[in-house]
Amino acid sequence: MPGLPHYQNNVASRGKFEPFYSNLFEVTIRPPQTVSGGELLLEHVNKISGLITDRGQEEIEQAYKSAKRTYLKAMPTDTRTEPTIEFSLNMNDANELYIYKTLRDWWRTAWNPLTGEQGLKKDYEGSITVINYNRKGEIFWQRTFQACIPVGDLPNFDFDYGDSTAFPMEVKFKSDWFEENIV
């Protein structure tokens, strides 16, 4: 009898479909060429959010007497993406906070508070690639966010004698456009 709650009537079970795991991902961050240390950023990503690229568009309304019609605006109001990445911070043998230093150097390609030097967008934009894969390591989703720049303030340190956890650092980026490959 169809529709009964039985294993044989469950398409996902019969097809041996795999669940989507949100922890099977990798993030590759490519800072501008003038910033060193980008290859280490991958190892310190804890999580990434804000990858929304298909935003709902605003609507417009028309009326004919008491009947209303709704349409979508011809153009979206914002096409940028705002990935936010949380990093864990470690110190190397030279006693450097190397992840913080890499990201600080990226910030300073746009404006260096020590010298007043400013850069052009071509000097401070990078890219971020995010991939998802299954448990066998087969990639099924990839987005590369282009023209990425770090925005907002460089995260500040808050010191607390009562907190012995590793210090996380959250950085927000803005991307003007992206490329997508979804299997």
C-alpha atoms as an extended CHARMM CRD file, in Angstrom:
* protein
*
       183  EXT
         1         1  MET       CA              0.0000000000        0.0000000000        0.0000000000  PROA      1               0.0000000000
         2         2  PRO       CA              1.7210000000        3.2430000000       -1.1240000000  PROA      2               0.0000000000
         3         3  GLY       CA              2.3370000000        6.1060000000        1.2680000000  PROA      3               0.0000000000
         4         4  LEU       CA              2.8340000000        4.0400000000        4.4100000000  PROA      4               0.0000000000
         5         5  PRO       CA              5.7950000000        5.0710000000        6.5830000000  PROA      5               0.0000000000
         6         6  HSD       CA              8.0560000000        2.1960000000        5.5890000000  PROA      6               0.0000000000
         7         7  TYR       CA             11.6850000000        2.1050000000        4.4720000000  PROA      7               0.0000000000
         8         8  GLN       CA             10.6920000000        0.7460000000        1.0600000000  PROA      8               0.0000000000
         9         9  ASN       CA              8.4550000000        3.7800000000        0.4450000000  PROA      9               0.0000000000
        10        10  ASN       CA             11.2090000000        6.2760000000        1.2620000000  PROA      10              0.0000000000
        11        11  VAL       CA             12.9270000000        7.4750000000       -1.9290000000  PROA      11              0.0000000000
        12        12  ALA       CA             15.8990000000        9.0410000000       -0.0970000000  PROA      12              0.0000000000
        13        13  SER       CA             16.5840000000        5.7920000000        1.7830000000  PROA      13              0.0000000000
        14        14  ARG       CA             16.1780000000        3.5320000000       -1.2310000000  PROA      14              0.0000000000
        15        15  GLY       CA             18.3630000000        5.8050000000       -3.3180000000  PROA      15              0.0000000000
        16        16  LYS       CA             20.9690000000        5.8100000000       -0.5530000000  PROA      16              0.0000000000
        17        17  PHE       CA             21.1120000000        9.6030000000       -0.6790000000  PROA      17              0.0000000000
        18        18  GLU       CA             23.6850000000       11.2440000000        1.5890000000  PROA      18              0.0000000000
        19        19  PRO       CA             22.8900000000       14.1020000000        3.9570000000  PROA      19              0.0000000000
        20        20  PHE       CA             24.4370000000       17.5210000000        3.4090000000  PROA      20              0.0000000000
        21        21  TYR       CA             27.1000000000       18.1730000000        6.0540000000  PROA      21              0.0000000000
        22        22  SER       CA             27.7880000000       21.8090000000        6.8640000000  PROA      22              0.0000000000
        23        23  ASN       CA             31.2430000000       21.0040000000        8.2480000000  PROA      23              0.0000000000
        24        24  LEU       CA             32.6280000000       19.5620000000        4.9760000000  PROA      24              0.0000000000
        25        25  PHE       CA             33.9050000000       22.7720000000        3.4280000000  PROA      25              0.0000000000
        26        26  GLU       CA             37.1100000000       24.5440000000        2.6160000000  PROA      26              0.0000000000
        27        27  VAL       CA             37.8470000000       28.2400000000        2.2760000000  PROA      27              0.0000000000
        28        28  THR       CA             40.7460000000       29.5690000000        0.2150000000  PROA      28              0.0000000000
        29        29  ILE       CA             41.5110000000       33.2240000000        0.7480000000  PROA      29              0.0000000000
        30        30  ARG       CA             43.7520000000       35.0320000000       -1.7060000000  PROA      30              0.0000000000
        31        31  PRO       CA             44.7940000000       38.4270000000       -0.3700000000  PROA      31              0.0000000000
        32        32  PRO       CA             46.4150000000       40.9390000000       -2.7360000000  PROA      32              0.0000000000
        33        33  GLN       CA             49.8210000000       39.8700000000       -4.0530000000  PROA      33              0.0000000000
        34        34  THR       CA             51.5880000000       42.4100000000       -1.8470000000  PROA      34              0.0000000000
        35        35  VAL       CA             50.2930000000       40.6740000000        1.3130000000  PROA      35              0.0000000000
        36        36  SER       CA             52.1970000000       37.5910000000        2.4640000000  PROA      36              0.0000000000
        37        37  GLY       CA             50.8710000000       34.7400000000        4.6030000000  PROA      37              0.0000000000
        38        38  GLY       CA             47.6640000000       34.0390000000        2.6790000000  PROA      38              0.0000000000
        39        39  GLU       CA             48.4370000000       30.3320000000        2.3590000000  PROA      39              0.0000000000
        40        40  LEU       CA             48.0730000000       29.9350000000        6.1350000000  PROA      40              0.0000000000
        41        41  LEU       CA             44.6240000000       31.5070000000        6.3340000000  PROA      41              0.0000000000
        42        42  LEU       CA             42.9390000000       28.2440000000        5.2340000000  PROA      42              0.0000000000
        43        43  GLU       CA             44.1560000000       26.3800000000        8.3230000000  PROA      43              0.0000000000
        44        44  HSD       CA             42.6040000000       28.8910000000       10.6840000000  PROA      44              0.0000000000
        45        45  VAL       CA             39.0780000000       29.2750000000        9.3210000000  PROA      45              0.0000000000
        46        46  ASN       CA             36.5400000000       28.1520000000       11.9290000000  PROA      46              0.0000000000
        47        47  LYS       CA             33.4070000000       29.1340000000       10.0670000000  PROA      47              0.0000000000
        48        48  ILE       CA             32.1040000000       31.2760000000        7.2370000000  PROA      48              0.0000000000
        49        49  SER       CA             28.7030000000       32.8850000000        6.8650000000  PROA      49              0.0000000000
        50        50  GLY       CA             26.9770000000       35.5120000000        4.7330000000  PROA      50              0.0000000000
        51        51  LEU       CA             27.3670000000       33.6550000000        1.4490000000  PROA      51              0.0000000000
        52        52  ILE       CA             23.9150000000       34.6480000000        0.2300000000  PROA      52              0.0000000000
        53        53  THR       CA             24.0310000000       35.5780000000       -3.4310000000  PROA      53              0.0000000000
        54        54  ASP       CA             20.3990000000       35.2300000000       -4.4920000000  PROA      54              0.0000000000
        55        55  ARG       CA             18.6820000000       37.9690000000       -2.5610000000  PROA      55              0.0000000000
        56        56  GLY       CA             14.9760000000       38.4990000000       -2.7100000000  PROA      56              0.0000000000
        57        57  GLN       CA             14.1380000000       41.5240000000       -4.7580000000  PROA      57              0.0000000000
        58        58  GLU       CA             11.9870000000       44.3420000000       -3.5510000000  PROA      58              0.0000000000
        59        59  GLU       CA              8.5070000000       44.5040000000       -4.9400000000  PROA      59              0.0000000000
        60        60  ILE       CA              6.4690000000       47.2980000000       -6.4210000000  PROA      60              0.0000000000
        61        61  GLU       CA              2.7350000000       47.5300000000       -6.2580000000  PROA      61              0.0000000000
        62        62  GLN       CA              0.1460000000       48.7640000000       -8.7030000000  PROA      62              0.0000000000
        63        63  ALA       CA             -3.5410000000       49.1810000000       -8.1650000000  PROA      63              0.0000000000
        64        64  TYR       CA             -6.5950000000       49.2070000000      -10.3440000000  PROA      64              0.0000000000
        65        65  LYS       CA             -9.4630000000       50.4790000000       -8.2070000000  PROA      65              0.0000000000
        66        66  SER       CA             -9.3480000000       48.0810000000       -5.2320000000  PROA      66              0.0000000000
        67        67  ALA       CA             -7.4310000000       45.2720000000       -6.9580000000  PROA      67              0.0000000000
        68        68  LYS       CA             -3.6810000000       45.2100000000       -6.3610000000  PROA      68              0.0000000000
        69        69  ARG       CA             -0.9150000000       43.6880000000       -8.4590000000  PROA      69              0.0000000000
        70        70  THR       CA              2.6010000000       42.9660000000       -7.2700000000  PROA      70              0.0000000000
        71        71  TYR       CA              5.7340000000       42.9250000000       -9.4160000000  PROA      71              0.0000000000
        72        72  LEU       CA              9.4170000000       42.6720000000       -8.6890000000  PROA      72              0.0000000000
        73        73  LYS       CA             11.5660000000       45.7210000000       -9.2810000000  PROA      73              0.0000000000
        74        74  ALA       CA             13.4500000000       45.5870000000      -12.5480000000  PROA      74              0.0000000000
        75        75  MET       CA             16.8330000000       45.6620000000      -10.7930000000  PROA      75              0.0000000000
        76        76  PRO       CA             17.9280000000       44.3900000000       -7.3750000000  PROA      76              0.0000000000
        77        77  THR       CA             18.9310000000       47.0330000000       -4.8600000000  PROA      77              0.0000000000
        78        78  ASP       CA             22.2150000000       45.3410000000       -3.8600000000  PROA      78              0.0000000000
        79        79  THR       CA             24.1980000000       42.7040000000       -5.7270000000  PROA      79              0.0000000000
        80        80  ARG       CA             27.1950000000       42.4700000000       -3.3910000000  PROA      80              0.0000000000
        81        81  THR       CA             27.9140000000       39.5770000000       -1.0580000000  PROA      81              0.0000000000
        82        82  GLU       CA             29.2210000000       39.9910000000        2.4940000000  PROA      82              0.0000000000
        83        83  PRO       CA             31.0790000000       36.8870000000        3.6580000000  PROA      83              0.0000000000
        84        84  THR       CA             32.0740000000       36.8750000000        7.3280000000  PROA      84              0.0000000000
        85        85  ILE       CA             34.8850000000       34.5620000000        8.3920000000  PROA      85              0.0000000000
        86        86  GLU       CA             35.8500000000       33.5450000000       11.9000000000  PROA      86              0.0000000000
        87        87  PHE       CA             39.5230000000       32.6950000000       12.3270000000  PROA      87              0.0000000000
        88        88  SER       CA             41.3710000000       31.0820000000       15.2160000000  PROA      88              0.0000000000
        89        89  LEU       CA             44.5960000000       32.8450000000       16.1550000000  PROA      89              0.0000000000
        90        90  ASN       CA             47.9130000000       31.1270000000       16.8290000000  PROA      90              0.0000000000
        91        91  MET       CA             51.4420000000       32.3720000000       17.3780000000  PROA      91              0.0000000000
        92        92  ASN       CA             54.4090000000       31.0150000000       15.4280000000  PROA      92              0.0000000000
        93        93  ASP       CA             57.9920000000       30.3500000000       16.5640000000  PROA      93              0.0000000000
        94        94  ALA       CA             58.8440000000       34.0310000000       16.0390000000  PROA      94              0.0000000000
        95        95  ASN       CA             56.0950000000       34.9340000000       18.5460000000  PROA      95              0.0000000000
        96        96  GLU       CA             53.9480000000       36.5410000000       15.8190000000  PROA      96              0.0000000000
        97        97  LEU       CA             50.1800000000       36.4750000000       15.5640000000  PROA      97              0.0000000000
        98        98  TYR       CA             50.6460000000       35.5610000000       11.9070000000  PROA      98              0.0000000000
        99        99  ILE       CA             46.9510000000       35.3960000000       10.9330000000  PROA      99              0.0000000000
       100       100  TYR       CA             46.2660000000       38.7500000000       12.5410000000  PROA      100             0.0000000000
       101       101  LYS       CA             49.4070000000       40.1570000000       10.8800000000  PROA      101             0.0000000000
       102       102  THR       CA             48.3470000000       38.9020000000        7.4230000000  PROA      102             0.0000000000
       103       103  LEU       CA             44.8860000000       40.4270000000        7.7650000000  PROA      103             0.0000000000
       104       104  ARG       CA             46.2530000000       43.6530000000        9.2550000000  PROA      104             0.0000000000
       105       105  ASP       CA             48.6520000000       43.9700000000        6.3010000000  PROA      105             0.0000000000
       106       106  TRP       CA             45.6790000000       43.4810000000        3.9530000000  PROA      106             0.0000000000
       107       107  TRP       CA             43.7900000000       46.3070000000        5.7010000000  PROA      107             0.0000000000
       108       108  ARG       CA             46.8390000000       48.5290000000        5.4090000000  PROA      108             0.0000000000
       109       109  THR       CA             47.0490000000       48.1320000000        1.6370000000  PROA      109             0.0000000000
       110       110  ALA       CA             44.0040000000       50.4150000000        1.4940000000  PROA      110             0.0000000000
       111       111  TRP       CA             45.1990000000       52.8590000000        4.1800000000  PROA      111             0.0000000000
       112       112  ASN       CA             48.2150000000       52.6070000000        6.4570000000  PROA      112             0.0000000000
       113       113  PRO       CA             47.6290000000       54.5480000000        9.7030000000  PROA      113             0.0000000000
       114       114  LEU       CA             51.3920000000       54.6050000000       10.4140000000  PROA      114             0.0000000000
       115       115  THR       CA             52.3780000000       56.3730000000        7.1840000000  PROA      115             0.0000000000
       116       116  GLY       CA             49.1320000000       57.7780000000        5.7350000000  PROA      116             0.0000000000
       117       117  GLU       CA             49.8000000000       55.8550000000        2.5050000000  PROA      117             0.0000000000
       118       118  GLN       CA             46.6830000000       54.8950000000        0.5320000000  PROA      118             0.0000000000
       119       119  GLY       CA             46.1980000000       52.2230000000       -2.0990000000  PROA      119             0.0000000000
       120       120  LEU       CA             43.9680000000       51.8100000000       -5.1090000000  PROA      120             0.0000000000
       121       121  LYS       CA             41.3350000000       49.0640000000       -5.2970000000  PROA      121             0.0000000000
       122       122  LYS       CA             43.6390000000       46.9990000000       -7.5130000000  PROA      122             0.0000000000
       123       123  ASP       CA             46.1220000000       47.0690000000       -4.5980000000  PROA      123             0.0000000000
       124       124  TYR       CA             43.7440000000       45.8550000000       -1.8970000000  PROA      124             0.0000000000
       125       125  GLU       CA             41.2120000000       43.5020000000       -3.5090000000  PROA      125             0.0000000000
       126       126  GLY       CA             41.5180000000       39.7300000000       -3.2260000000  PROA      126             0.0000000000
       127       127  SER       CA             39.2700000000       36.6980000000       -3.6360000000  PROA      127             0.0000000000
       128       128  ILE       CA             37.6600000000       34.0230000000       -1.4850000000  PROA      128             0.0000000000
       129       129  THR       CA             36.7690000000       30.5540000000       -2.7770000000  PROA      129             0.0000000000
       130       130  VAL       CA             34.4050000000       28.3360000000       -0.7910000000  PROA      130             0.0000000000
       131       131  ILE       CA             33.8700000000       24.6860000000       -1.6860000000  PROA      131             0.0000000000
       132       132  ASN       CA             31.6160000000       22.0320000000       -0.2240000000  PROA      132             0.0000000000
       133       133  TYR       CA             32.3060000000       18.3620000000       -0.6960000000  PROA      133             0.0000000000
       134       134  ASN       CA             30.8380000000       15.0310000000        0.3230000000  PROA      134             0.0000000000
       135       135  ARG       CA             32.4320000000       12.5050000000        2.6750000000  PROA      135             0.0000000000
       136       136  LYS       CA             34.4850000000       11.0800000000       -0.2060000000  PROA      136             0.0000000000
       137       137  GLY       CA             35.9180000000       14.5230000000       -0.9350000000  PROA      137             0.0000000000
       138       138  GLU       CA             33.9920000000       15.0470000000       -4.1890000000  PROA      138             0.0000000000
       139       139  ILE       CA             33.2500000000       18.7420000000       -4.6890000000  PROA      139             0.0000000000
       140       140  PHE       CA             29.6110000000       19.5190000000       -5.4520000000  PROA      140             0.0000000000
       141       141  TRP       CA             29.4310000000       23.2690000000       -4.7340000000  PROA      141             0.0000000000
       142       142  GLN       CA             31.9320000000       26.0440000000       -5.3400000000  PROA      142             0.0000000000
       143       143  ARG       CA             31.7220000000       29.8050000000       -5.2730000000  PROA      143             0.0000000000
       144       144  THR       CA             34.5690000000       32.2100000000       -5.8570000000  PROA      144             0.0000000000
       145       145  PHE       CA             33.9010000000       35.6900000000       -4.5350000000  PROA      145             0.0000000000
       146       146  GLN       CA             35.8510000000       38.2070000000       -6.6000000000  PROA      146             0.0000000000
       147       147  ALA       CA             36.8990000000       41.7760000000       -5.8300000000  PROA      147             0.0000000000
       148       148  CYS       CA             36.8460000000       40.9890000000       -2.0920000000  PROA      148             0.0000000000
       149       149  ILE       CA             37.9140000000       43.6390000000        0.3610000000  PROA      149             0.0000000000
       150       150  PRO       CA             37.9690000000       43.5490000000        4.1630000000  PROA      150             0.0000000000
       151       151  VAL       CA             35.4830000000       46.0850000000        5.5470000000  PROA      151             0.0000000000
       152       152  GLY       CA             34.8270000000       47.6590000000        8.9030000000  PROA      152             0.0000000000
       153       153  ASP       CA             37.4050000000       47.9210000000       11.6430000000  PROA      153             0.0000000000
       154       154  LEU       CA             40.2130000000       45.4670000000       12.1560000000  PROA      154             0.0000000000
       155       155  PRO       CA             39.0350000000       43.3660000000       15.1110000000  PROA      155             0.0000000000
       156       156  ASN       CA             40.2250000000       44.5770000000       18.4790000000  PROA      156             0.0000000000
       157       157  PHE       CA             41.5740000000       42.4480000000       21.3020000000  PROA      157             0.0000000000
       158       158  ASP       CA             39.5710000000       42.2480000000       24.5090000000  PROA      158             0.0000000000
       159       159  PHE       CA             41.5640000000       40.7970000000       27.3820000000  PROA      159             0.0000000000
       160       160  ASP       CA             39.8710000000       38.9090000000       30.2210000000  PROA      160             0.0000000000
       161       161  TYR       CA             41.5710000000       37.0880000000       33.1440000000  PROA      161             0.0000000000
       162       162  GLY       CA             38.5330000000       34.8450000000       33.4980000000  PROA      162             0.0000000000
       163       163  ASP       CA             38.5400000000       33.5900000000       29.8960000000  PROA      163             0.0000000000
       164       164  SER       CA             41.0820000000       30.9190000000       28.9860000000  PROA      164             0.0000000000
       165       165  THR       CA             39.6900000000       29.9990000000       25.5620000000  PROA      165             0.0000000000
       166       166  ALA       CA             41.5530000000       30.5770000000       22.3200000000  PROA      166             0.0000000000
       167       167  PHE       CA             40.8820000000       33.9920000000       20.8400000000  PROA      167             0.0000000000
       168       168  PRO       CA             38.6520000000       33.9700000000       17.7410000000  PROA      168             0.0000000000
       169       169  MET       CA             38.8370000000       36.8040000000       15.2170000000  PROA      169             0.0000000000
       170       170  GLU       CA             35.8800000000       37.6380000000       12.9860000000  PROA      170             0.0000000000
       171       171  VAL       CA             36.4470000000       39.5240000000        9.7390000000  PROA      171             0.0000000000
       172       172  LYS       CA             33.8040000000       40.8400000000        7.3570000000  PROA      172             0.0000000000
       173       173  PHE       CA             34.4670000000       41.1320000000        3.6460000000  PROA      173             0.0000000000
       174       174  LYS       CA             32.5010000000       42.5760000000        0.7270000000  PROA      174             0.0000000000
       175       175  SER       CA             32.5750000000       41.0550000000       -2.7210000000  PROA      175             0.0000000000
       176       176  ASP       CA             31.3960000000       42.8140000000       -5.8570000000  PROA      176             0.0000000000
       177       177  TRP       CA             30.7140000000       39.6540000000       -7.8710000000  PROA      177             0.0000000000
       178       178  PHE       CA             31.0930000000       35.8770000000       -7.8040000000  PROA      178             0.0000000000
       179       179  GLU       CA             31.5190000000       32.8240000000       -9.9900000000  PROA      179             0.0000000000
       180       180  GLU       CA             29.5410000000       29.6910000000       -9.1810000000  PROA      180             0.0000000000
       181       181  ASN       CA             29.8980000000       26.0320000000      -10.0080000000  PROA      181             0.0000000000
       182       182  ILE       CA             27.1820000000       23.7750000000       -8.5800000000  PROA      182             0.0000000000
       183       183  VAL       CA             27.0070000000       20.1600000000       -9.6900000000  PROA      183             0.0000000000
